[in-house]
Amino acid sequence: MSDPRAVLSSPSTISGINQLGWEEKRECYRKIIPASLHNKFNISPTWYDEEGHDLIRLNCPPGSSNVEIEVRHHKDFPDPVLYGHITDTINGKFHILMYIINDPTSPRFDVDRLPDNTPTRLGAVYRNKSAEIAAMNFGLSPGQIRRGLRLLSSAATTFETFISNRGHDLFFAEPLFYHNAVIFELLGFAYQQGRKLMERIQKGFGLDGDLRRLLDSSTPFRCPEAANSIRLRSWAIQDGILGQPFSNVTMYKRVGKFAGISTCVNCDW
């Protein structure tokens, strides 16, 4: 349940929050961070370290309807433990464009950059295939530079509370990869668009499916085992097995509701 007093006193959009003073908007956006994360690293819930360094970095200038949030467990660590990019929809709803939680103790795989440091946009523009192969063999999914912390369930609950306290009863999310969409289904999300694509993928990897026939080991990402693995399906899709990018998939979650949608059946992780 949202606190009516909080709803009255808090801006209801990203653009509204971005108009606040620095400390006020930092306090608003801090509430997006799940408590399980600061507990994990034994850090103050204010996200200032013992020397007073701010472990939260925000890109949220006044006049913008976007916020990028980076949270580090140590001020000098190269990668955030949490990265989020959130925007307003045209109707003033919250829309998560990216939300990543990294385990900083795990090995790093440079899927996000080429050897010359050119950004790949997690494989959307360029692909560092040697890094992707190493990440896949380590057990990671497309887009992961490090192993995750398995905190997405608590993160989703925290975000529901955050938007509820701003007077909203639903929010949107953009799954960047196939496996993200399947995970969102497990968290109770429904589809605004893209469900037919997900069902087409399920059929394609099924018995006698056209995608299953393309799992011919012609590349390291197209092993036959991918037919029955969510993670390996996602790698095959990242490798272009669909003949098109995985895109135009938008999902939404209603506060306190579980949609019960499953487009991926009889498939292990």
C-alpha positions, -999 to +999 in steps of 0.1 A: +000+000+000+013+035-008+014+062+018-011+089+008+011+115+025+041+104+003+019+106-028+009+142-020+045+153-013+064+135-040+065+144-078+048+117-099+072+116-128+109+115-136+108+150-150+091+162-118+118+146-096+145+160-118+133+195-110+140+191-073+172+202-055+201+177-056+197+162-022+159+159-026+162+140-059+190+119-046+168+109-017+140+100-042+161+079-065+179+062-035+145+045-028+149+026-061+178+007-047+167-025-030+177-029+007+191-063-001+219-046-021+233-025+008+228-054+031+248-076+008+278-053+010+273-041+045+269-005+034+249+022+050+214+025+034+222+062+027+249+049+003+277+071+017+307+051+027+325+054+061+347+083+047+317+102+035+321+094-002+288+093-022+284+059-038+254+070-059+260+088-092+231+104-109+226+118-144+192+136-140+195+173-150+165+196-146+144+196-177+152+160-185+126+132-184+154+106-179+175+094-150+206+072-151+216+059-117+249+041-109+255+026-075+289+013-065+300-008-035+333+010-035+340+045-048+369+035-071+354+003-085+351+005-123+316-010-126+285-002-107+268-029-087+235-014-100+229+006-131+194+018-140+181+040-168+145+051-164+123+075-183+088+089-185+064+075-210+043+100-230+016+095-205+038+101-175+043+065-165+077+051-154+095+031-180+127+011-172+150+011-202+178-008-184+183-023-150+214-043-143+228-057-110+264-069-111+284-091-087+316-071-084+334-102-070+330-122-102+352-121-133+346-093-159+339-100-196+343-071-220+311-077-240+304-040-236+335-028-255+358-038-283+395-044-277+401-007-288+376+004-261+348+012-286+314+008-268+293-021-282+261-011-265+261-046-251+262-061-285+235-039-301+259-020-323+291-040-323+300-074-309+331-085-291+326-121-300+356-135-282+344-119-250+309-131-256+321-167-261+340-165-229+310-150-210+287-177-224+310-205-215+312-190-179+275-193-177+265-157-183+237-144-206+239-118-234+246-083-221+262-095-188+296-082-181+297-099-147+276-125-129+244-111-114+234-112-077+200-128-081+182-098-065+158-089-093+128-101-074+135-078-044+144-050-069+110-054-086+093-052-053+113-021-043+104-004-076+067-012-071+068+005-037+087+035-053+061+040-080+031+033-057+043+061-034+041+084-065+005+075-072+010+049-100-004+014-102+018+001-131+052+006-148+068-005-180+101-022-188+121-029-219+136-064-220+169-060-240+173-097-246+151-127-249+161-141-214+152-107-198+116-111-212+113-146-198+126-134-164+100-106-164+073-131-171+084-150-140+082-118-120+045-113-131+049-089-161+025-088-190+032-077-226+022-043-241+038-055-273+060-084-283+041-114-271+036-127-306+074-126-311+080-145-279+054-172-290+070-174-324+104-180-307+089-207-285+074-224-316+106-220-336+127-238-310+102-265-305+102-299-322+104-295-360+107-257-355+127-236-380+149-221-353+158-256-339+170-266-374+194-237-374+211-249-342+238-265-363+269-255-344+279-233-373+289-207-347+296-213-310+263-196-302+242-221-321+247-253-303+218-279-304+215-277-266+201-241-270+167-255-281+158-263-245+178-236-226+165-201-220+201-187-216+214-204-247+184-195-268+191-159-259+227-163-271+215-178-304+191-149-308+219-125-300+238-142-328+211-134-353+193-167-356+159-149-359+171-130-389+162-098-371+172-081-338+153-089-306+134-056-304+100-039-300+092-059-269+077-038-241+063-052-209+044-038-179+038-048-143+007-038-122+014-031-086+006-062-065-006-082-095+009-113-111+000-116-148+007-154-150+020-153-186+045-179-198+056-180-234+085-203-227+075-238-216+095-270-209+127-251-211+155-250-184+176-220-177 
